[in-house]
Each structure stands twice: as structure tokens, then as C-alpha cells.
Amino acid sequence: MGAQLSGPSGGSKFTVATNSDMNVTPLVDVMLVLLIIFMVAAPLATVSIKLDLPPALPNSVKPLKLPTVISLQKSGAVFIGPRETQLPTLIGDLVSALSVPHPQDETVYIRADKEVKYDAFMTILNDLQKNGFYKVSLITEDRV
């Protein structure tokens, strides 16, 4: 806090008014010194470590597998991919087509015509679930 020795306060020449403005010069000086310290110290904080990483092997990528699609048509025909099958033998044909030891790891996609009866659709979903196919996705068409 400083004192104002003279000014337009209208008092006599011996009255001393107080100056309540904050002196920010020391604050700016300290901040500039800190900025310079951090600018000098920041490049020193980055340390490079040389690592010998193994090369990426191109054959380590799994081959792309086509999805398994079960299609239901309005006429009642059932297809596994392009191959036609019947509803009673659907699960056996699906297991032989996939040849996977754990069906719970396999994703099966179902595409059905909009005229397919709900009973036939739910029969297929229940049969898949009873036989361990828990990852079932439905394919729909976008409405335009």
C-alpha cells in the first residue's frame, strides 16, 4: 500500500491520502522468471530411450472370415449362406458348416423377409440358443 503525496483531492498540502491500488510489478516479475525456468527445464524433462522392438509379422493377422448368415424367406425356405436347408436340420447343418468347437464364440446373423411368420423366426432363435449360439444378430434393411 502506498501513499499519495499530492493530488486533486482538494485537501491541504499537508494531508496525505492513501493509495489503495495494488502494485503488480513484483507479481509480473516473479511470473516471468517462473516462465523462463519452465521453458528451460521442459526440454530437459524429455528423455529418449532406445528400444529394440520386434518386427511386425504379416502372417500374424487372422484371415478375414465371412459371417454366417441364416436367411428366412416368405415361402418358408431356410438358407445358411447360399445353401438351402430345412428347419428341422438347421442346427446340424449350421454346426457342420461352421466346424467350430465352441458355438458360443460364433456370431450368427439372421435375415428374414418381412412376411415371415413370427413363429418360424422365434423357432430358429430358440433352437440357436438351445444349442449354444448366444451371439445372434439381426440384419434389417434401411427404410428410405
MODELLER restraints for C-alpha pairs under 7 A, 6 or more apart:
rsr = mdl.restraints
at = mdl.atoms
rsr.add(forms.Gaussian(group=physical.xy_distance, feature=features.Distance(at['CA:1:A'], at['CA:19:A']), mean=6.31, stdev=0.5))
rsr.add(forms.Gaussian(group=physical.xy_distance, feature=features.Distance(at['CA:1:A'], at['CA:20:A']), mean=5.91, stdev=0.5))
rsr.add(forms.Gaussian(group=physical.xy_distance, feature=features.Distance(at['CA:2:A'], at['CA:18:A']), mean=6.39, stdev=0.5))
rsr.add(forms.Gaussian(group=physical.xy_distance, feature=features.Distance(at['CA:2:A'], at['CA:19:A']), mean=5.19, stdev=0.5))
rsr.add(forms.Gaussian(group=physical.xy_distance, feature=features.Distance(at['CA:3:A'], at['CA:16:A']), mean=6.83, stdev=0.5))
rsr.add(forms.Gaussian(group=physical.xy_distance, feature=features.Distance(at['CA:3:A'], at['CA:17:A']), mean=6.20, stdev=0.5))
rsr.add(forms.Gaussian(group=physical.xy_distance, feature=features.Distance(at['CA:3:A'], at['CA:18:A']), mean=4.66, stdev=0.5))
rsr.add(forms.Gaussian(group=physical.xy_distance, feature=features.Distance(at['CA:3:A'], at['CA:19:A']), mean=5.22, stdev=0.5))
rsr.add(forms.Gaussian(group=physical.xy_distance, feature=features.Distance(at['CA:4:A'], at['CA:16:A']), mean=6.16, stdev=0.5))
rsr.add(forms.Gaussian(group=physical.xy_distance, feature=features.Distance(at['CA:4:A'], at['CA:17:A']), mean=5.26, stdev=0.5))
rsr.add(forms.Gaussian(group=physical.xy_distance, feature=features.Distance(at['CA:4:A'], at['CA:18:A']), mean=5.65, stdev=0.5))
rsr.add(forms.Gaussian(group=physical.xy_distance, feature=features.Distance(at['CA:4:A'], at['CA:19:A']), mean=5.69, stdev=0.5))
rsr.add(forms.Gaussian(group=physical.xy_distance, feature=features.Distance(at['CA:5:A'], at['CA:16:A']), mean=5.58, stdev=0.5))
rsr.add(forms.Gaussian(group=physical.xy_distance, feature=features.Distance(at['CA:5:A'], at['CA:17:A']), mean=6.90, stdev=0.5))
rsr.add(forms.Gaussian(group=physical.xy_distance, feature=features.Distance(at['CA:68:A'], at['CA:81:A']), mean=6.45, stdev=0.5))
rsr.add(forms.Gaussian(group=physical.xy_distance, feature=features.Distance(at['CA:68:A'], at['CA:108:A']), mean=5.26, stdev=0.5))
rsr.add(forms.Gaussian(group=physical.xy_distance, feature=features.Distance(at['CA:68:A'], at['CA:109:A']), mean=6.03, stdev=0.5))
rsr.add(forms.Gaussian(group=physical.xy_distance, feature=features.Distance(at['CA:69:A'], at['CA:80:A']), mean=5.84, stdev=0.5))
rsr.add(forms.Gaussian(group=physical.xy_distance, feature=features.Distance(at['CA:69:A'], at['CA:81:A']), mean=5.24, stdev=0.5))
rsr.add(forms.Gaussian(group=physical.xy_distance, feature=features.Distance(at['CA:69:A'], at['CA:108:A']), mean=6.07, stdev=0.5))
rsr.add(forms.Gaussian(group=physical.xy_distance, feature=features.Distance(at['CA:69:A'], at['CA:109:A']), mean=4.64, stdev=0.5))
rsr.add(forms.Gaussian(group=physical.xy_distance, feature=features.Distance(at['CA:69:A'], at['CA:110:A']), mean=5.68, stdev=0.5))
rsr.add(forms.Gaussian(group=physical.xy_distance, feature=features.Distance(at['CA:70:A'], at['CA:79:A']), mean=5.54, stdev=0.5))
rsr.add(forms.Gaussian(group=physical.xy_distance, feature=features.Distance(at['CA:70:A'], at['CA:80:A']), mean=4.65, stdev=0.5))
rsr.add(forms.Gaussian(group=physical.xy_distance, feature=features.Distance(at['CA:70:A'], at['CA:81:A']), mean=6.22, stdev=0.5))
rsr.add(forms.Gaussian(group=physical.xy_distance, feature=features.Distance(at['CA:70:A'], at['CA:109:A']), mean=6.10, stdev=0.5))
rsr.add(forms.Gaussian(group=physical.xy_distance, feature=features.Distance(at['CA:70:A'], at['CA:110:A']), mean=4.78, stdev=0.5))
rsr.add(forms.Gaussian(group=physical.xy_distance, feature=features.Distance(at['CA:70:A'], at['CA:111:A']), mean=6.16, stdev=0.5))
rsr.add(forms.Gaussian(group=physical.xy_distance, feature=features.Distance(at['CA:71:A'], at['CA:78:A']), mean=5.72, stdev=0.5))
rsr.add(forms.Gaussian(group=physical.xy_distance, feature=features.Distance(at['CA:71:A'], at['CA:79:A']), mean=5.00, stdev=0.5))
rsr.add(forms.Gaussian(group=physical.xy_distance, feature=features.Distance(at['CA:71:A'], at['CA:80:A']), mean=6.52, stdev=0.5))
rsr.add(forms.Gaussian(group=physical.xy_distance, feature=features.Distance(at['CA:71:A'], at['CA:110:A']), mean=5.90, stdev=0.5))
rsr.add(forms.Gaussian(group=physical.xy_distance, feature=features.Distance(at['CA:71:A'], at['CA:111:A']), mean=4.74, stdev=0.5))
rsr.add(forms.Gaussian(group=physical.xy_distance, feature=features.Distance(at['CA:71:A'], at['CA:112:A']), mean=5.62, stdev=0.5))
rsr.add(forms.Gaussian(group=physical.xy_distance, feature=features.Distance(at['CA:72:A'], at['CA:78:A']), mean=4.83, stdev=0.5))
rsr.add(forms.Gaussian(group=physical.xy_distance, feature=features.Distance(at['CA:72:A'], at['CA:79:A']), mean=6.61, stdev=0.5))
rsr.add(forms.Gaussian(group=physical.xy_distance, feature=features.Distance(at['CA:72:A'], at['CA:111:A']), mean=6.34, stdev=0.5))
rsr.add(forms.Gaussian(group=physical.xy_distance, feature=features.Distance(at['CA:72:A'], at['CA:112:A']), mean=4.57, stdev=0.5))
rsr.add(forms.Gaussian(group=physical.xy_distance, feature=features.Distance(at['CA:72:A'], at['CA:113:A']), mean=6.22, stdev=0.5))
rsr.add(forms.Gaussian(group=physical.xy_distance, feature=features.Distance(at['CA:73:A'], at['CA:112:A']), mean=6.21, stdev=0.5))
rsr.add(forms.Gaussian(group=physical.xy_distance, feature=features.Distance(at['CA:73:A'], at['CA:113:A']), mean=5.37, stdev=0.5))
rsr.add(forms.Gaussian(group=physical.xy_distance, feature=features.Distance(at['CA:73:A'], at['CA:116:A']), mean=6.55, stdev=0.5))
rsr.add(forms.Gaussian(group=physical.xy_distance, feature=features.Distance(at['CA:74:A'], at['CA:113:A']), mean=5.78, stdev=0.5))
rsr.add(forms.Gaussian(group=physical.xy_distance, feature=features.Distance(at['CA:74:A'], at['CA:115:A']), mean=5.44, stdev=0.5))
rsr.add(forms.Gaussian(group=physical.xy_distance, feature=features.Distance(at['CA:74:A'], at['CA:116:A']), mean=5.00, stdev=0.5))
rsr.add(forms.Gaussian(group=physical.xy_distance, feature=features.Distance(at['CA:78:A'], at['CA:84:A']), mean=5.91, stdev=0.5))
rsr.add(forms.Gaussian(group=physical.xy_distance, feature=features.Distance(at['CA:78:A'], at['CA:85:A']), mean=5.56, stdev=0.5))
rsr.add(forms.Gaussian(group=physical.xy_distance, feature=features.Distance(at['CA:78:A'], at['CA:86:A']), mean=5.96, stdev=0.5))
rsr.add(forms.Gaussian(group=physical.xy_distance, feature=features.Distance(at['CA:78:A'], at['CA:87:A']), mean=6.62, stdev=0.5))
rsr.add(forms.Gaussian(group=physical.xy_distance, feature=features.Distance(at['CA:79:A'], at['CA:85:A']), mean=5.62, stdev=0.5))
rsr.add(forms.Gaussian(group=physical.xy_distance, feature=features.Distance(at['CA:103:A'], at['CA:132:A']), mean=5.60, stdev=0.5))
rsr.add(forms.Gaussian(group=physical.xy_distance, feature=features.Distance(at['CA:103:A'], at['CA:133:A']), mean=5.32, stdev=0.5))
rsr.add(forms.Gaussian(group=physical.xy_distance, feature=features.Distance(at['CA:104:A'], at['CA:132:A']), mean=5.24, stdev=0.5))
rsr.add(forms.Gaussian(group=physical.xy_distance, feature=features.Distance(at['CA:104:A'], at['CA:133:A']), mean=4.89, stdev=0.5))
rsr.add(forms.Gaussian(group=physical.xy_distance, feature=features.Distance(at['CA:104:A'], at['CA:134:A']), mean=5.51, stdev=0.5))
rsr.add(forms.Gaussian(group=physical.xy_distance, feature=features.Distance(at['CA:104:A'], at['CA:135:A']), mean=6.78, stdev=0.5))
rsr.add(forms.Gaussian(group=physical.xy_distance, feature=features.Distance(at['CA:106:A'], at['CA:133:A']), mean=6.81, stdev=0.5))
rsr.add(forms.Gaussian(group=physical.xy_distance, feature=features.Distance(at['CA:106:A'], at['CA:135:A']), mean=6.57, stdev=0.5))
rsr.add(forms.Gaussian(group=physical.xy_distance, feature=features.Distance(at['CA:107:A'], at['CA:135:A']), mean=4.79, stdev=0.5))
rsr.add(forms.Gaussian(group=physical.xy_distance, feature=features.Distance(at['CA:107:A'], at['CA:136:A']), mean=5.78, stdev=0.5))
rsr.add(forms.Gaussian(group=physical.xy_distance, feature=features.Distance(at['CA:108:A'], at['CA:135:A']), mean=6.36, stdev=0.5))
rsr.add(forms.Gaussian(group=physical.xy_distance, feature=features.Distance(at['CA:108:A'], at['CA:136:A']), mean=4.95, stdev=0.5))
rsr.add(forms.Gaussian(group=physical.xy_distance, feature=features.Distance(at['CA:108:A'], at['CA:137:A']), mean=6.26, stdev=0.5))
rsr.add(forms.Gaussian(group=physical.xy_distance, feature=features.Distance(at['CA:109:A'], at['CA:136:A']), mean=5.84, stdev=0.5))
rsr.add(forms.Gaussian(group=physical.xy_distance, feature=features.Distance(at['CA:109:A'], at['CA:137:A']), mean=4.75, stdev=0.5))
rsr.add(forms.Gaussian(group=physical.xy_distance, feature=features.Distance(at['CA:109:A'], at['CA:138:A']), mean=5.65, stdev=0.5))
rsr.add(forms.Gaussian(group=physical.xy_distance, feature=features.Distance(at['CA:109:A'], at['CA:139:A']), mean=6.56, stdev=0.5))
rsr.add(forms.Gaussian(group=physical.xy_distance, feature=features.Distance(at['CA:110:A'], at['CA:137:A']), mean=6.24, stdev=0.5))
rsr.add(forms.Gaussian(group=physical.xy_distance, feature=features.Distance(at['CA:110:A'], at['CA:138:A']), mean=4.95, stdev=0.5))
rsr.add(forms.Gaussian(group=physical.xy_distance, feature=features.Distance(at['CA:110:A'], at['CA:139:A']), mean=5.92, stdev=0.5))
rsr.add(forms.Gaussian(group=physical.xy_distance, feature=features.Distance(at['CA:111:A'], at['CA:138:A']), mean=6.19, stdev=0.5))
rsr.add(forms.Gaussian(group=physical.xy_distance, feature=features.Distance(at['CA:111:A'], at['CA:139:A']), mean=5.02, stdev=0.5))
rsr.add(forms.Gaussian(group=physical.xy_distance, feature=features.Distance(at['CA:111:A'], at['CA:140:A']), mean=6.86, stdev=0.5))
